[in-house]
Amino acid sequence: VPTDQAERDRIAGDLATTLFVEAGAGTG
């Protein structure tokens, strides 16, 4: 496991959350 795996997971999670929020706001 790369030492930066946790950081990658955090960034991926933030990106997914941002996309989800933007998609929700766009449809609403």
C-alpha contacts under 8 A as a table, 3 or more apart, distances in Angstrom:
res1	aa1	res2	aa2	distance
1	V	5	Q	6.66
2	P	5	Q	5.25
3	T	6	A	7.39
4	D	7	E	5.16
4	D	8	R	6.18
5	Q	8	R	4.98
5	Q	9	D	6.09
6	A	9	D	5.05
6	A	10	R	6.18
7	E	10	R	5.04
7	E	11	I	6.17
8	R	11	I	5.13
8	R	12	A	6.01
9	D	12	A	5.04
9	D	13	G	6.00
10	R	13	G	5.04
10	R	14	D	6.12
11	I	14	D	5.04
11	I	15	L	6.10
12	A	15	L	5.09
12	A	16	A	6.12
13	G	16	A	5.11
13	G	17	T	6.07
14	D	17	T	5.06
14	D	18	T	6.08
15	L	18	T	5.07
15	L	19	L	6.15
16	A	19	L	5.16
16	A	20	F	6.06
17	T	20	F	5.03
17	T	21	V	6.09
18	T	21	V	5.16
18	T	22	E	6.05
19	L	22	E	5.13
19	L	23	A	5.93
20	F	23	A	5.10
20	F	24	G	6.06
21	V	24	G	5.06
21	V	25	A	6.06
22	E	25	A	5.06
22	E	26	G	5.93
23	A	26	G	5.02
23	A	27	T	6.21
24	G	27	T	5.32
24	G	28	G	6.11
25	A	28	G	5.07
